[in-house]
């Protein structure tokens, strides 16, 4: 698993998570710059399949609806409590799912910044 840091706006970051075996990838927090994060995925020659959204604020989730038009069929994941913009899959505390064939995700509810803030713990099978 590789993680690429993506500077967004003046004070935030998104992350491109890459499964090197399958060349599948996910973005953590599209922000309001979906074109930029999609271009980073293209620059790394990966198939962008998912977005993991940590919370509902515009500077983390503001581009979710646009990224759905840029990457048809992409899955947008976010907190059920925050009712994150553009979500196609809502997650709850302690929920687990496969990001790719080789990367597992455990969702941990971390209320504070928002009531539905989610942290994603990623583990690689190899």
KEPA-517351 format. One record per residue: residue number from 0; residue in three letters; x, y, z of N, C-alpha, C in turn. Coordinates in nm, 4 decimals, padded with zeros to 6 digits, always signed. Example, Ala and Ser with C-alpha at 12.3 -4.5 7.8 and 13.67 -1.06 7.14 Angstrom:
BEGIN
<atom seq="0" type="ALA" n_x="+01.3190" n_y="-00.5690" n_z="+00.7800" ca_x="+01.2300" ca_y="-00.4500" ca_z="+00.7800" c_x="+01.3200" c_y="-00.3300" c_z="+00.7800"/>
<atom seq="1" type="SER" n_x="+01.2850" n_y="-00.2250" n_z="+00.7080" ca_x="+01.3670" ca_y="-00.1060" ca_z="+00.7140" c_x="+01.2900" c_y="+00.0030" c_z="+00.7870"/>
//
This chain:
BEGIN
<atom seq="0" type="UNK" n_x="+00.0854" n_y="-00.1167" n_z="+00.0000" ca_x="+00.0000" ca_y="+00.0000" ca_z="+00.0000" c_x="+00.0901" c_y="+00.1232" c_z="+00.0000"/>
<atom seq="1" type="UNK" n_x="+00.0596" n_y="+00.2146" n_z="-00.0896" ca_x="+00.1282" ca_y="+00.3436" ca_z="-00.0939" c_x="+00.0268" c_y="+00.4532" c_z="-00.0642"/>
<atom seq="2" type="UNK" n_x="+00.0729" n_y="+00.5600" n_z="-00.0002" ca_x="-00.0122" ca_y="+00.6748" ca_z="+00.0292" c_x="+00.0571" c_y="+00.7996" c_z="-00.0244"/>
<atom seq="3" type="UNK" n_x="-00.0163" n_y="+00.8737" n_z="-00.1085" ca_x="+00.0361" ca_y="+00.9958" ca_z="-00.1690" c_x="-00.0368" c_y="+01.1144" c_z="-00.1074"/>
<atom seq="4" type="UNK" n_x="+00.0385" n_y="+01.2070" n_z="-00.0524" ca_x="-00.0152" ca_y="+01.3283" ca_z="+00.0087" c_x="-00.0542" c_y="+01.4272" c_z="-00.1005"/>
<atom seq="5" type="UNK" n_x="-00.1755" n_y="+01.4846" n_z="-00.0901" ca_x="-00.2241" ca_y="+01.5811" ca_z="-00.1885" c_x="-00.2592" c_y="+01.7116" c_z="-00.1165"/>
<atom seq="6" type="UNK" n_x="-00.1784" n_y="+01.8166" n_z="-00.1318" ca_x="-00.2131" ca_y="+01.9456" ca_z="-00.0701" c_x="-00.3414" c_y="+02.0010" c_z="-00.1327"/>
<atom seq="7" type="UNK" n_x="-00.4348" n_y="+02.0433" n_z="-00.0478" ca_x="-00.5620" ca_y="+02.0979" ca_z="-00.0938" c_x="-00.5919" c_y="+02.2275" c_z="-00.0202"/>
<atom seq="8" type="UNK" n_x="-00.6423" n_y="+02.3251" n_z="-00.0943" ca_x="-00.6687" ca_y="+02.4577" ca_z="-00.0395" c_x="-00.5403" c_y="+02.5102" c_z="+00.0244"/>
<atom seq="9" type="UNK" n_x="-00.5532" n_y="+02.5926" n_z="+00.1250" ca_x="-00.4335" ca_y="+02.6486" ca_z="+00.1878" c_x="-00.3872" c_y="+02.5701" c_z="+00.3097"/>
<atom seq="10" type="UNK" n_x="-00.4752" n_y="+02.4861" n_z="+00.3641" ca_x="-00.4426" ca_y="+02.4267" ca_z="+00.4932" c_x="-00.4924" c_y="+02.2833" c_z="+00.5131"/>
<atom seq="11" type="UNK" n_x="-00.5206" n_y="+02.2124" n_z="+00.4054" ca_x="-00.5713" ca_y="+02.0754" ca_z="+00.4170" c_x="-00.4922" c_y="+01.9809" c_z="+00.3275"/>
<atom seq="12" type="UNK" n_x="-00.5161" n_y="+01.8534" n_z="+00.3485" ca_x="-00.4576" ca_y="+01.7501" ca_z="+00.2647" c_x="-00.5628" c_y="+01.6457" c_z="+00.2330"/>
<atom seq="13" type="UNK" n_x="-00.5501" n_y="+01.5876" n_z="+00.1166" ca_x="-00.6198" ca_y="+01.4660" ca_z="+00.0812" c_x="-00.5129" c_y="+01.3595" c_z="+00.0659"/>
<atom seq="14" type="UNK" n_x="-00.5549" n_y="+01.2367" n_z="+00.0522" ca_x="-00.4591" ca_y="+01.1265" ca_z="+00.0411" c_x="-00.5052" c_y="+01.0306" c_z="-00.0677"/>
<atom seq="15" type="UNK" n_x="-00.4147" n_y="+00.9928" n_z="-00.1539" ca_x="-00.4405" ca_y="+00.8895" ca_z="-00.2527" c_x="-00.3827" c_y="+00.7603" c_z="-00.1962"/>
<atom seq="16" type="UNK" n_x="-00.4682" n_y="+00.6625" n_z="-00.1726" ca_x="-00.4261" ca_y="+00.5331" ca_z="-00.1192" c_x="-00.4237" c_y="+00.4353" c_z="-00.2355"/>
<atom seq="17" type="UNK" n_x="-00.3074" n_y="+00.3772" n_z="-00.2599" ca_x="-00.2879" ca_y="+00.2914" ca_z="-00.3776" c_x="-00.2581" c_y="+00.1492" c_z="-00.3362"/>
<atom seq="18" type="UNK" n_x="-00.3329" n_y="+00.0556" n_z="-00.3943" ca_x="-00.3017" ca_y="-00.0865" ca_z="-00.3830" c_x="-00.2093" c_y="-00.1179" c_z="-00.5005"/>
<atom seq="19" type="UNK" n_x="-00.0823" n_y="-00.1363" n_z="-00.4738" ca_x="+00.0166" ca_y="-00.1557" ca_z="-00.5800" c_x="-00.0067" c_y="-00.2844" c_z="-00.6593"/>
<atom seq="20" type="UNK" n_x="-00.0648" n_y="-00.3862" n_z="-00.5958" ca_x="-00.0880" ca_y="-00.5131" ca_z="-00.6670" c_x="-00.1979" c_y="-00.5014" c_z="-00.7717"/>
<atom seq="21" type="UNK" n_x="-00.3052" n_y="-00.4315" n_z="-00.7372" ca_x="-00.4207" ca_y="-00.4247" ca_z="-00.8266" c_x="-00.4285" c_y="-00.2939" c_z="-00.9045"/>
<atom seq="22" type="UNK" n_x="-00.3504" n_y="-00.1943" n_z="-00.8620" ca_x="-00.3545" ca_y="-00.0592" ca_z="-00.9199" c_x="-00.4900" c_y="+00.0075" c_z="-00.8980"/>
<atom seq="23" type="UNK" n_x="-00.5627" n_y="-00.0393" n_z="-00.7957" ca_x="-00.6847" ca_y="+00.0285" ca_z="-00.7536" c_x="-00.6476" c_y="+00.1311" c_z="-00.6481"/>
<atom seq="24" type="UNK" n_x="-00.7289" n_y="+00.2372" n_z="-00.6389" ca_x="-00.6972" ca_y="+00.3433" ca_z="-00.5450" c_x="-00.8227" c_y="+00.4085" c_z="-00.4900"/>
<atom seq="25" type="UNK" n_x="-00.8029" n_y="+00.4773" n_z="-00.3774" ca_x="-00.9086" ca_y="+00.5559" ca_z="-00.3146" c_x="-00.8505" c_y="+00.6906" c_z="-00.2755"/>
<atom seq="26" type="UNK" n_x="-00.9379" n_y="+00.7885" n_z="-00.2679" ca_x="-00.9005" ca_y="+00.9208" ca_z="-00.2190" c_x="-00.9639" c_y="+00.9393" c_z="-00.0821"/>
<atom seq="27" type="UNK" n_x="-00.8856" n_y="+00.9872" n_z="+00.0128" ca_x="-00.9398" ca_y="+01.0298" ca_z="+00.1413" c_x="-00.9569" c_y="+01.1807" c_z="+00.1330"/>
<atom seq="28" type="UNK" n_x="-01.0803" n_y="+01.2245" n_z="+00.1421" ca_x="-01.1188" ca_y="+01.3666" ca_z="+00.1412" c_x="-01.0863" c_y="+01.4377" c_z="+00.0099"/>
<atom seq="29" type="UNK" n_x="-01.1860" n_y="+01.4422" n_z="-00.0758" ca_x="-01.1770" ca_y="+01.5088" ca_z="-00.2060" c_x="-01.1638" c_y="+01.6602" c_z="-00.1906"/>
<atom seq="30" type="UNK" n_x="-01.2157" n_y="+01.7144" n_z="-00.0813" ca_x="-01.2195" ca_y="+01.8580" ca_z="-00.0588" c_x="-01.3110" c_y="+01.9208" c_z="-00.1637"/>
<atom seq="31" type="UNK" n_x="-01.2872" n_y="+02.0457" n_z="-00.1952" ca_x="-01.3632" ca_y="+02.1128" ca_z="-00.3010" c_x="-01.2791" c_y="+02.1198" c_z="-00.4276"/>
<atom seq="32" type="UNK" n_x="-01.1825" n_y="+02.0268" n_z="-00.4410" ca_x="-01.0945" ca_y="+02.0239" ca_z="-00.5576" c_x="-01.0944" c_y="+01.8846" c_z="-00.6218"/>
<atom seq="33" type="UNK" n_x="-01.2106" n_y="+01.8380" n_z="-00.6658" ca_x="-01.2177" ca_y="+01.7030" ca_z="-00.7215" c_x="-01.1337" c_y="+01.6846" c_z="-00.8475"/>
<atom seq="34" type="UNK" n_x="-01.1243" n_y="+01.7882" n_z="-00.9295" ca_x="-01.0438" ca_y="+01.7762" ca_z="-01.0514" c_x="-00.8972" c_y="+01.7493" c_z="-01.0177"/>
<atom seq="35" type="UNK" n_x="-00.8482" n_y="+01.8138" n_z="-00.9137" ca_x="-00.7086" ca_y="+01.7970" ca_z="-00.8736" c_x="-00.6825" c_y="+01.6549" c_z="-00.8249"/>
<atom seq="36" type="UNK" n_x="-00.7702" n_y="+01.6005" n_z="-00.7393" ca_x="-00.7451" ca_y="+01.4661" ca_z="-00.6864" c_x="-00.7596" c_y="+01.3593" c_z="-00.7948"/>
<atom seq="37" type="UNK" n_x="-00.8529" n_y="+01.3796" n_z="-00.8863" ca_x="-00.8679" ca_y="+01.2854" ca_z="-00.9978" c_x="-00.7436" c_y="+01.2893" c_z="-01.0872"/>
<atom seq="38" type="UNK" n_x="-00.6883" n_y="+01.4078" n_z="-01.1088" ca_x="-00.5664" ca_y="+01.4191" ca_z="-01.1891" c_x="-00.4487" c_y="+01.3501" c_z="-01.1217"/>
<atom seq="39" type="UNK" n_x="-00.4374" n_y="+01.3604" n_z="-00.9902" ca_x="-00.3301" ca_y="+01.2919" ca_z="-00.9178" c_x="-00.3430" c_y="+01.1403" c_z="-00.9368"/>
<atom seq="40" type="UNK" n_x="-00.4653" n_y="+01.0893" n_z="-00.9320" ca_x="-00.4863" ca_y="+00.9455" ca_z="-00.9567" c_x="-00.4433" c_y="+00.9089" c_z="-01.0987"/>
<atom seq="41" type="UNK" n_x="-00.4786" n_y="+00.9911" n_z="-01.1958" ca_x="-00.4364" ca_y="+00.9667" ca_z="-01.3348" c_x="-00.2846" c_y="+00.9716" c_z="-01.3479"/>
<atom seq="42" type="UNK" n_x="-00.2220" n_y="+01.0666" n_z="-01.2812" ca_x="-00.0762" ca_y="+01.0800" ca_z="-01.2863" c_x="-00.0054" c_y="+00.9566" c_z="-01.2305"/>
<atom seq="43" type="UNK" n_x="-00.0711" n_y="+00.8872" n_z="-01.1385" ca_x="-00.0150" ca_y="+00.7654" ca_z="-01.0795" c_x="-00.0635" c_y="+00.6382" c_z="-01.1510"/>
<atom seq="44" type="UNK" n_x="-00.1387" n_y="+00.6562" n_z="-01.2575" ca_x="-00.1872" ca_y="+00.5452" ca_z="-01.3414" c_x="-00.2612" c_y="+00.4386" c_z="-01.2614"/>
<atom seq="45" type="UNK" n_x="-00.3565" n_y="+00.4859" n_z="-01.1781" ca_x="-00.4365" ca_y="+00.3937" ca_z="-01.0979" c_x="-00.5842" c_y="+00.4097" c_z="-01.1313"/>
<atom seq="46" type="UNK" n_x="-00.6605" n_y="+00.3072" n_z="-01.0964" ca_x="-00.8046" ca_y="+00.3063" ca_z="-01.1161" c_x="-00.8699" c_y="+00.3547" c_z="-00.9869"/>
<atom seq="47" type="UNK" n_x="-00.9225" n_y="+00.4759" n_z="-00.9887" ca_x="-00.9859" ca_y="+00.5361" ca_z="-00.8716" c_x="-01.1251" c_y="+00.4760" c_z="-00.8542"/>
<atom seq="48" type="UNK" n_x="-01.1472" n_y="+00.4051" n_z="-00.7426" ca_x="-01.2731" ca_y="+00.3345" ca_z="-00.7224" c_x="-01.3559" c_y="+00.3842" c_z="-00.6047"/>
<atom seq="49" type="UNK" n_x="-01.2904" n_y="+00.4526" n_z="-00.5081" ca_x="-01.3617" ca_y="+00.4933" ca_z="-00.3872" c_x="-01.3111" c_y="+00.6273" c_z="-00.3355"/>
<atom seq="50" type="UNK" n_x="-01.4001" n_y="+00.6941" n_z="-00.2611" ca_x="-01.3653" ca_y="+00.8128" ca_z="-00.1845" c_x="-01.4023" c_y="+00.7843" c_z="-00.0394"/>
<atom seq="51" type="UNK" n_x="-01.3090" n_y="+00.8054" n_z="+00.0517" ca_x="-01.3353" ca_y="+00.7966" ca_z="+00.1952" c_x="-01.3441" c_y="+00.9394" c_z="+00.2476"/>
<atom seq="52" type="UNK" n_x="-01.4597" n_y="+00.9768" n_z="+00.3003" ca_x="-01.4803" ca_y="+01.1128" ca_z="+00.3490" c_x="-01.4820" c_y="+01.1117" c_z="+00.5012"/>
<atom seq="53" type="UNK" n_x="-01.3966" n_y="+01.1934" n_z="+00.5615" ca_x="-01.3850" ca_y="+01.1928" ca_z="+00.7074" c_x="-01.4989" c_y="+01.2666" c_z="+00.7770"/>
<atom seq="54" type="UNK" n_x="-01.5478" n_y="+01.3753" n_z="+00.7144" ca_x="-01.6590" ca_y="+01.4499" ca_z="+00.7741" c_x="-01.7228" c_y="+01.5422" c_z="+00.6706"/>
<atom seq="55" type="UNK" n_x="-01.8318" n_y="+01.6063" n_z="+00.7108" ca_x="-01.9203" ca_y="+01.6743" ca_z="+00.6172" c_x="-01.8783" c_y="+01.8136" c_z="+00.5717"/>
<atom seq="56" type="UNK" n_x="-01.7779" n_y="+01.8732" n_z="+00.6301" ca_x="-01.7434" ca_y="+02.0109" ca_z="+00.5939" c_x="-01.6985" c_y="+02.0224" c_z="+00.4479"/>
<atom seq="57" type="UNK" n_x="-01.7261" n_y="+02.1390" n_z="+00.3868" ca_x="-01.7019" ca_y="+02.1621" ca_z="+00.2445" c_x="-01.5571" c_y="+02.1369" c_z="+00.2048"/>
<atom seq="58" type="UNK" n_x="-01.4638" n_y="+02.1666" n_z="+00.2959" ca_x="-01.3232" ca_y="+02.1517" ca_z="+00.2602" c_x="-01.2741" c_y="+02.0074" c_z="+00.2715"/>
<atom seq="59" type="UNK" n_x="-01.3667" n_y="+01.9161" n_z="+00.2979" ca_x="-01.3365" ca_y="+01.7728" ca_z="+00.2972" c_x="-01.4321" c_y="+01.6966" c_z="+00.2053"/>
<atom seq="60" type="UNK" n_x="-01.5583" n_y="+01.7412" n_z="+00.1988" ca_x="-01.6597" ca_y="+01.6697" ca_z="+00.1212" c_x="-01.7197" c_y="+01.7519" c_z="+00.0080"/>
<atom seq="61" type="UNK" n_x="-01.6777" n_y="+01.8757" n_z="-00.0075" ca_x="-01.7409" ca_y="+01.9665" ca_z="-00.1023" c_x="-01.7359" c_y="+01.9255" c_z="-00.2481"/>
<atom seq="62" type="UNK" n_x="-01.6444" n_y="+01.8373" n_z="-00.2837" ca_x="-01.6337" ca_y="+01.7931" ca_z="-00.4223" c_x="-01.6877" c_y="+01.6536" c_z="-00.4480"/>
<atom seq="63" type="UNK" n_x="-01.7527" n_y="+01.5948" n_z="-00.3504" ca_x="-01.7999" ca_y="+01.4569" ca_z="-00.3674" c_x="-01.8953" c_y="+01.4398" c_z="-00.4854"/>
<atom seq="64" type="UNK" n_x="-01.9897" n_y="+01.5312" n_z="-00.5007" ca_x="-02.0846" ca_y="+01.5182" ca_z="-00.6119" c_x="-02.0166" c_y="+01.5357" c_z="-00.7474"/>
<atom seq="65" type="UNK" n_x="-01.9200" n_y="+01.6258" n_z="-00.7539" ca_x="-01.8490" ca_y="+01.6471" ca_z="-00.8799" c_x="-01.7628" c_y="+01.5271" c_z="-00.9152"/>
<atom seq="66" type="UNK" n_x="-01.6956" n_y="+01.4684" n_z="-00.8157" ca_x="-01.6099" ca_y="+01.3528" ca_z="-00.8452" c_x="-01.6935" c_y="+01.2365" c_z="-00.9003"/>
<atom seq="67" type="UNK" n_x="-01.8196" n_y="+01.2292" n_z="-00.8626" ca_x="-01.9074" ca_y="+01.1240" ca_z="-00.9185" c_x="-01.9294" c_y="+01.1434" c_z="-01.0679"/>
<atom seq="68" type="UNK" n_x="-01.9282" n_y="+01.2676" n_z="-01.1141" ca_x="-01.9427" ca_y="+01.2907" ca_z="-01.2579" c_x="-01.8103" c_y="+01.2697" c_z="-01.3311"/>
<atom seq="69" type="UNK" n_x="-01.6994" n_y="+01.2960" n_z="-01.2621" ca_x="-01.5672" ca_y="+01.2778" ca_z="-01.3236" c_x="-01.5255" c_y="+01.1311" c_z="-01.3311"/>
<atom seq="70" type="UNK" n_x="-01.5718" n_y="+01.0517" n_z="-01.2353" ca_x="-01.5369" ca_y="+00.9088" ca_z="-01.2281" c_x="-01.6670" c_y="+00.8298" c_z="-01.2129"/>
<atom seq="71" type="UNK" n_x="-01.7346" n_y="+00.8008" n_z="-01.3224" ca_x="-01.8618" ca_y="+00.7279" ca_z="-01.3139" c_x="-01.8454" c_y="+00.5954" c_z="-01.2401"/>
<atom seq="72" type="UNK" n_x="-01.9408" n_y="+00.5691" n_z="-01.1506" ca_x="-01.9405" ca_y="+00.4438" ca_z="-01.0760" c_x="-01.8575" c_y="+00.4463" c_z="-00.9488"/>
<atom seq="73" type="UNK" n_x="-01.7901" n_y="+00.5575" n_z="-00.9212" ca_x="-01.7086" ca_y="+00.5651" ca_z="-00.7997" c_x="-01.7996" c_y="+00.5557" c_z="-00.6768"/>
<atom seq="74" type="UNK" n_x="-01.7492" n_y="+00.4916" n_z="-00.5729" ca_x="-01.8229" ca_y="+00.4782" ca_z="-00.4481" c_x="-01.7756" c_y="+00.5878" c_z="-00.3520"/>
<atom seq="75" type="UNK" n_x="-01.8711" n_y="+00.6647" n_z="-00.2996" ca_x="-01.8409" ca_y="+00.7718" ca_z="-00.2047" c_x="-01.8859" c_y="+00.7247" c_z="-00.0665"/>
<atom seq="76" type="UNK" n_x="-01.7909" n_y="+00.7146" n_z="+00.0258" ca_x="-01.8165" ca_y="+00.6580" ca_z="+00.1582" c_x="-01.8023" c_y="+00.7677" c_z="+00.2625"/>
<atom seq="77" type="UNK" n_x="-01.8951" n_y="+00.7697" n_z="+00.3584" ca_x="-01.8889" ca_y="+00.8687" ca_z="+00.4648" c_x="-01.9811" c_y="+00.8336" c_z="+00.5795"/>
<atom seq="78" type="UNK" n_x="-01.9744" n_y="+00.9139" n_z="+00.6814" ca_x="-02.0471" ca_y="+00.8901" ca_z="+00.8052" c_x="-02.1977" c_y="+00.9034" c_z="+00.7893"/>
<atom seq="79" type="UNK" n_x="-02.2677" n_y="+00.8037" n_z="+00.8418" ca_x="-02.4133" ca_y="+00.8083" ca_z="+00.8431" c_x="-02.4625" c_y="+00.9241" c_z="+00.9302"/>
<atom seq="80" type="UNK" n_x="-02.3925" n_y="+00.9489" n_z="+01.0401" ca_x="-02.4329" ca_y="+01.0556" ca_z="+01.1324" c_x="-02.4178" c_y="+01.1930" c_z="+01.0668"/>
<atom seq="81" type="UNK" n_x="-02.3095" n_y="+01.2152" n_z="+00.9945" ca_x="-02.2858" ca_y="+01.3447" ca_z="+00.9291" c_x="-02.3684" c_y="+01.3632" c_z="+00.8021"/>
<atom seq="82" type="UNK" n_x="-02.4276" n_y="+01.2566" n_z="+00.7500" ca_x="-02.5025" ca_y="+01.2650" ca_z="+00.6241" c_x="-02.4176" c_y="+01.3348" c_z="+00.5179"/>
<atom seq="83" type="UNK" n_x="-02.2990" n_y="+01.2803" n_z="+00.4952" ca_x="-02.1981" ca_y="+01.3398" ca_z="+00.4074" c_x="-02.2504" c_y="+01.3557" c_z="+00.2648"/>
<atom seq="84" type="UNK" n_x="-02.2229" n_y="+01.4712" n_z="+00.2069" ca_x="-02.2630" ca_y="+01.5053" ca_z="+00.0706" c_x="-02.2167" c_y="+01.4005" c_z="-00.0300"/>
<atom seq="85" type="UNK" n_x="-02.3088" n_y="+01.3583" n_z="-00.1159" ca_x="-02.2743" ca_y="+01.2717" ca_z="-00.2277" c_x="-02.2523" c_y="+01.1256" c_z="-00.1947"/>
<atom seq="86" type="UNK" n_x="-02.2718" n_y="+01.0869" n_z="-00.0705" ca_x="-02.2410" ca_y="+00.9483" ca_z="-00.0320" c_x="-02.3267" c_y="+00.8468" c_z="-00.1061"/>
<atom seq="87" type="UNK" n_x="-02.2623" n_y="+00.7378" n_z="-00.1446" ca_x="-02.3330" ca_y="+00.6223" ca_z="-00.1994" c_x="-02.3305" c_y="+00.5075" c_z="-00.1000"/>
<atom seq="88" type="UNK" n_x="-02.2451" n_y="+00.5195" n_z="+00.0035" ca_x="-02.2372" ca_y="+00.4193" ca_z="+00.1101" c_x="-02.2099" c_y="+00.4912" c_z="+00.2416"/>
<atom seq="89" type="UNK" n_x="-02.3024" n_y="+00.4750" n_z="+00.3362" ca_x="-02.2834" ca_y="+00.5336" ca_z="+00.4687" c_x="-02.2276" c_y="+00.4275" c_z="+00.5625"/>
<atom seq="90" type="UNK" n_x="-02.1319" n_y="+00.4684" n_z="+00.6480" ca_x="-02.0691" ca_y="+00.3755" ca_z="+00.7415" c_x="-02.0909" c_y="+00.4219" c_z="+00.8848"/>
<atom seq="91" type="UNK" n_x="-02.0754" n_y="+00.3261" n_z="+00.9759" ca_x="-02.0928" ca_y="+00.3517" ca_z="+01.1183" c_x="-01.9696" c_y="+00.3041" c_z="+01.1941"/>
<atom seq="92" type="UNK" n_x="-01.9665" n_y="+00.3345" n_z="+01.3230" ca_x="-01.8560" ca_y="+00.2967" ca_z="+01.4100" c_x="-01.8319" c_y="+00.1457" c_z="+01.4059"/>
<atom seq="93" type="UNK" n_x="-01.7066" n_y="+00.1084" n_z="+01.3942" ca_x="-01.6603" ca_y="-00.0314" ca_z="+01.3932" c_x="-01.7006" c_y="-00.1103" c_z="+01.2693"/>
<atom seq="94" type="UNK" n_x="-01.7526" n_y="-00.0450" n_z="+01.1695" ca_x="-01.7842" ca_y="-00.1142" ca_z="+01.0450" c_x="-01.6547" c_y="-00.1425" c_z="+00.9691"/>
<atom seq="95" type="UNK" n_x="-01.6481" n_y="-00.2586" n_z="+00.9067" ca_x="-01.5313" ca_y="-00.2956" ca_z="+00.8269" c_x="-01.5745" c_y="-00.3272" c_z="+00.6848"/>
<atom seq="96" type="UNK" n_x="-01.4852" n_y="-00.2986" n_z="+00.5893" ca_x="-01.5102" ca_y="-00.3342" ca_z="+00.4502" c_x="-01.3776" c_y="-00.3404" c_z="+00.3771"/>
<atom seq="97" type="UNK" n_x="-01.3803" n_y="-00.3971" n_z="+00.2575" ca_x="-01.2605" ca_y="-00.4064" ca_z="+00.1734" c_x="-01.2517" c_y="-00.2832" c_z="+00.0854"/>
<atom seq="98" type="UNK" n_x="-01.1387" n_y="-00.2143" n_z="+00.0933" ca_x="-01.1123" ca_y="-00.1027" ca_z="+00.0036" c_x="-01.0729" c_y="-00.1566" c_z="-00.1334"/>
<atom seq="99" type="UNK" n_x="-00.9861" n_y="-00.2585" n_z="-00.1308" ca_x="-00.9449" ca_y="-00.3331" ca_z="-00.2504" c_x="-00.9314" c_y="-00.4784" c_z="-00.2066"/>
<atom seq="100" type="UNK" n_x="-00.8870" n_y="-00.5635" n_z="-00.2966" ca_x="-00.8653" ca_y="-00.7034" ca_z="-00.2596" c_x="-00.7616" c_y="-00.7185" c_z="-00.1492"/>
<atom seq="101" type="UNK" n_x="-00.6701" n_y="-00.6218" n_z="-00.1371" ca_x="-00.5583" ca_y="-00.6327" ca_z="-00.0437" c_x="-00.5614" c_y="-00.5333" c_z="+00.0728"/>
<atom seq="102" type="UNK" n_x="-00.6577" n_y="-00.4422" n_z="+00.0721" ca_x="-00.6628" ca_y="-00.3399" ca_z="+00.1766" c_x="-00.7982" c_y="-00.3434" c_z="+00.2458"/>
<atom seq="103" type="UNK" n_x="-00.7937" n_y="-00.3588" n_z="+00.3780" ca_x="-00.9140" ca_y="-00.3602" ca_z="+00.4612" c_x="-00.9276" c_y="-00.2260" c_z="+00.5325"/>
<atom seq="104" type="UNK" n_x="-01.0524" n_y="-00.1852" n_z="+00.5569" ca_x="-01.0795" ca_y="-00.0593" ca_z="+00.6262" c_x="-01.1643" c_y="-00.0878" c_z="+00.7494"/>
<atom seq="105" type="UNK" n_x="-01.1236" n_y="-00.0294" n_z="+00.8619" ca_x="-01.2046" ca_y="-00.0296" ca_z="+00.9830" c_x="-01.2436" c_y="+00.1149" c_z="+01.0115"/>
<atom seq="106" type="UNK" n_x="-01.3720" n_y="+00.1405" n_z="+01.0270" ca_x="-01.4232" ca_y="+00.2748" ca_z="+01.0515" c_x="-01.4350" c_y="+00.2987" c_z="+01.2022"/>
<atom seq="107" type="UNK" n_x="-01.3803" n_y="+00.4095" n_z="+01.2474" ca_x="-01.3873" ca_y="+00.4430" ca_z="+01.3891" c_x="-01.4505" c_y="+00.5808" c_z="+01.4038"/>
<atom seq="108" type="UNK" n_x="-01.5657" n_y="+00.5855" n_z="+01.4697" ca_x="-01.6337" ca_y="+00.7116" ca_z="+01.4954" c_x="-01.5503" c_y="+00.7926" c_z="+01.5949"/>
<atom seq="109" type="UNK" n_x="-01.5180" n_y="+00.9169" n_z="+01.5575" ca_x="-01.4378" ca_y="+01.0054" ca_z="+01.6428" c_x="-01.5063" c_y="+01.1412" c_z="+01.6526"/>
<atom seq="110" type="UNK" n_x="-01.6209" n_y="+01.1468" n_z="+01.7210" ca_x="-01.6925" ca_y="+01.2741" ca_z="+01.7305" c_x="-01.6091" c_y="+01.3790" c_z="+01.8023"/>
<atom seq="111" type="UNK" n_x="-01.6299" n_y="+01.5009" n_z="+01.7624" ca_x="-01.5577" ca_y="+01.6132" ca_z="+01.8208" c_x="-01.5580" c_y="+01.7283" c_z="+01.7226"/>
<atom seq="112" type="UNK" n_x="-01.4829" n_y="+01.7133" n_z="+01.6143" ca_x="-01.4831" ca_y="+01.8162" ca_z="+01.5100" c_x="-01.6236" c_y="+01.8271" c_z="+01.4505"/>
<atom seq="113" type="UNK" n_x="-01.6830" n_y="+01.7123" n_z="+01.4199" ca_x="-01.8262" ca_y="+01.7011" ca_z="+01.3899" c_x="-01.8762" c_y="+01.5789" c_z="+01.4655"/>
<atom seq="114" type="UNK" n_x="-02.0052" n_y="+01.5689" n_z="+01.4834" ca_x="-02.0612" ca_y="+01.4542" ca_z="+01.5570" c_x="-02.0370" c_y="+01.3229" c_z="+01.4838"/>
<atom seq="115" type="UNK" n_x="-02.0277" n_y="+01.3290" n_z="+01.3514" ca_x="-02.0124" ca_y="+01.2068" ca_z="+01.2736" c_x="-01.8746" c_y="+01.1868" c_z="+01.2141"/>
<atom seq="116" type="UNK" n_x="-01.7742" n_y="+01.2551" n_z="+01.2668" ca_x="-01.6384" ca_y="+01.2415" ca_z="+01.2128" c_x="-01.5950" c_y="+01.0954" c_z="+01.2203"/>
<atom seq="117" type="UNK" n_x="-01.5380" n_y="+01.0454" n_z="+01.1103" ca_x="-01.4931" ca_y="+00.9056" ca_z="+01.1006" c_x="-01.3432" c_y="+00.9028" c_z="+01.0698"/>
<atom seq="118" type="UNK" n_x="-01.2726" n_y="+00.8180" n_z="+01.1418" ca_x="-01.1343" ca_y="+00.7869" ca_z="+01.1057" c_x="-01.1353" c_y="+00.6506" c_z="+01.0386"/>
<atom seq="119" type="UNK" n_x="-01.0487" n_y="+00.6338" n_z="+00.9421" ca_x="-01.0386" ca_y="+00.5085" ca_z="+00.8679" c_x="-00.9027" c_y="+00.4466" c_z="+00.8971"/>
<atom seq="120" type="UNK" n_x="-00.9043" n_y="+00.3260" n_z="+00.9511" ca_x="-00.7806" ca_y="+00.2529" ca_z="+00.9769" c_x="-00.7637" c_y="+00.1517" c_z="+00.8630"/>
<atom seq="121" type="UNK" n_x="-00.6582" n_y="+00.1680" n_z="+00.7857" ca_x="-00.6349" ca_y="+00.0819" ca_z="+00.6697" c_x="-00.5237" c_y="-00.0170" c_z="+00.7016"/>
<atom seq="122" type="UNK" n_x="-00.5497" n_y="-00.1422" n_z="+00.6690" ca_x="-00.4486" ca_y="-00.2460" ca_z="+00.6848" c_x="-00.4351" c_y="-00.3222" c_z="+00.5541"/>
<atom seq="123" type="UNK" n_x="-00.3130" n_y="-00.3593" n_z="+00.5247" ca_x="-00.2827" ca_y="-00.4299" ca_z="+00.4013" c_x="-00.2622" c_y="-00.5770" c_z="+00.4342"/>
<atom seq="124" type="UNK" n_x="-00.3129" n_y="-00.6646" n_z="+00.3504" ca_x="-00.3066" ca_y="-00.8085" ca_z="+00.3783" c_x="-00.1695" c_y="-00.8680" c_z="+00.3551"/>
<atom seq="125" type="UNK" n_x="-00.0798" n_y="-00.7950" n_z="+00.2909" ca_x="+00.0545" ca_y="-00.8530" ca_z="+00.2709" c_x="+00.1647" c_y="-00.7593" c_z="+00.3119"/>
//
